[in-house]
Amino acid sequence: MQIPVARPAIGQDEISAVTAVLESGMLASGERVAEFERNFADYCGSTHAVAINNGTAALHAALLAADIGQGDEVIVPSFTFFATASAVSMTGAKPVFVDVHERTFNIDPAQVENAVTPRTKAVIGVHLFGQPFDVTGVEQVCESHNLTLIEDAAQAQGAISHGERAGAMGHMGCFSFYATKNMTTGEGGMVTTSDKAFNERLRLLINHGQSEKYLHTRIGYNYRLTDVAAAIGLVQLKKLEKFNMRRRKNAEYFDSHISVKGLLTPEVTQGTHHVYHQYVVRLTDEFPMKRADFIEYLKAKGIGTAVHYPIPLHHQPVYARADEPDSCPVSTSLAGSVLSIPVHPLLDQKELAYICDTINRVK
Ligand SMILES: Cc1ncc(COP(=O)(O)O)c(C=O)c1O
């Protein structure tokens, strides 16, 4: 049996939608993009959605829309994908790394409060692996210091916290539709917001700062999404609830069937609807194998895995400062002990049982 850790679910509907765009002759940003933006905003419960060509560009544009640049600080978790922080650096601002909760892997509001300085302008909270971070806690810090709250929802299309969808919780929500995400357009992204001014600035930023054809009122980028990608996104958005339900059922099965000493299954925060972009287990000292050996063992049995993420951002060569003590020890410890196992919607019952059985045989 060969089970990849991730697999995009693309069917005939997506192929037909792309063919229709190709036959229409309109390959750039047109009606499909506008429709995708409307449908995505409706789905998230935000007033606006701005389609963009990837999740990194979404974060970059959101930060610029919030007027963040040189001399500013933006608080980000250390345990996340690199783009959460690199987008901050791309504006000229400084990412300030804070630690995460050991069991939810998500940003810790108390650490955010401690990291605020007079230069702090914004916080990026990441709904890591599909589980919403403590939005209420982080929001309180942001309100008391007048900071912009940006959600990095790249991994959390459809996630809910206390009745609100990812993308509608902060001032802006940034999504990625990379091939392995819960819904995909190949490469692609979206910024959601209910703020009129942010929406207007985002639209300028993603299209050369162009307020009218060939009239440029600020420096902007070409971050536009194509109609080809939007056509895939429209179909995928319709299937998202079904995909997420399958991911949640797969996760539920793992929760109740995986049982090995020293292996911790993911903890779900009360009041949240986790959409399991990844199912991430953690190996403690009691686990009978080293992580590298466990990965090899599963690989030999045909089960793909991945480490998300092996190096916390405060230790990445581009950000690390050798003279500092470890400022985010939980992130460091997680980077050395987590492992993502397949949870994607295309897994069947036989594969789920095989994965659990193979893991449970570890002694
Ligand atoms: C948490 C997080 N932020 C940002 C990104 C960047 O998205 P993209 O790869 O579409 O640029 C990703 C996706 O890879 C991600 O997982």
The ligand as an ORCA input file, in Angstrom:
! r2SCAN-3c Opt
* xyz 0 1
  C       0.685     29.046      7.527
  C       0.983     29.433      6.120
  N       1.141     30.725      5.811
  C       1.388     31.135      4.555
  C       1.508     30.237      3.519
  C       1.892     30.742      2.164
  O       1.011     30.383      1.165
  P       1.514     30.152     -0.343
  O       2.299     28.898     -0.378
  O       0.232     30.062     -1.135
  O       2.307     31.355     -0.732
  C       1.315     28.874      3.774
  C       1.328     27.871      2.699
  O       2.149     27.233      2.277
  C       1.077     28.460      5.115
  O       0.942     27.161      5.397
*
